[in-house]
Amino acid sequence: MSFTYIYAIGAAQGLILAIALWNKKVNKRSNRVLSVWMLLLVVDLFMKVIYLNNPQTVLLPGYVLVTFFPFLYGSFFYLYIRSIAVKTTLRWTDMVHFFGFTFMAGANIHWILNPWENGPRAFGYFDLSLYLYSVSYVVAGLITIRRYRKKLEQQQSNTDGIALVWIDVMAYFQAIIWSVAVSQWLLSITTYKVWVIYLVVAIWMTVMGYLALLQQNIKPLKTIEMPANVEDERFPEVDAKLTQLMEKEHLYLEPALSIAQLAKKSGYPEYLVSLVINQLHQQTFREYINELRVIAAKNLLKNPENKQTILDIAYDCGFTSKSTFNSAFKRIVHSTPSEFKSAARS
């Protein structure tokens, strides 16, 4: 079958990437979670190749066992996201996240050990249980990454490279994989082969492995502790200090400016600086800083004596990528930098 070649190539690619991820020094904890996940997928694809070539193979118990591996994949997605966003180490208590696999495999141990008998299964709602169980972990992972991004926007002015965009790619693939699985369960179309899902898995392994290898070091974000009683009357003086720092010292021009650095410079605690920006300006820290950068960029763009390129202006104003600059500029000014420049100078 042509599918066997695809699965074999996918398994080989996955094995190489799993080894590379395990040995990568940056983001070691999360990369090793992903590495183990990939190794399970490699075994899964490898057993599919063996079965497709010989349905009566002596390794049939292994083939039956890997049919329960999908109960692990949603859990690994969640644990991978958590290891990145929260930076927590895996504990023995995390074994609870593998309960679905343990229960289903244990309940069907007789079938796994004696697959040639082809007897009755121990649990009749396999598909429904798998989808509800695994998709719930995918949702939990997405909620975790959403919280991380909110915290990131409140603490970092520059999120290029650490906004975990590749997680979106992973999430899209997860949605595709589980959509294919559910559609194959609901649609009894003989030509719609169940093997198609493993083609998507093979592609996912290659894409995710390379994206994870390219990631820079991701540092954990601390939680800004809020006191029980917030002193609202200090807001104006804090805001005045922030304005002074921005207008006279131009702190917003520092590409890696964080709220911790700004708070230290202002002499006020982080929670107070964060509340002033959130409540008085109705912005996240990132939005607050980017708006000041865009204002500075506008002044340079409309100056006919300025011969800098738009990209040079973006870098001079604290942005670290063209895409981030264009996105922030269009959100605030409602036009692209080039459109604004043409209109202002004409």
Buried (B, 14 or more C-beta within 10 A) or exposed (E): EEBBEBBBEBBBBBBBBBEBBBEBEEBBEBBBBBBBBBBBBBBBBBBBBBBBEEEEBEBBBBBBBBBBBBBBBBBBBBBBBBBBBEBEEBEEEBEEBBEBBBBBBEBBEEBBEEBEEEEEEEEEEBEEBBBEBBBBBBEBBBEBBEEBBEBBBBBBBBBBBBBBEBBEBBBEBBEBBBEBBBEBBEEEEEEEEEBBBBBBBBBBBBBBBEBBBEBEEBEEBEEBEEEEEEEEEEBEEBBEBBEEBBEEEBBBBBBEBBBBBBBEBBEBBBBBBBBBBBEBBEBBBBBBBBBBBBBBBBEBBEBEEBEEEBEEBBBBBBBBBEEBBBEBBBEBBEEEBEEBBEEEEE
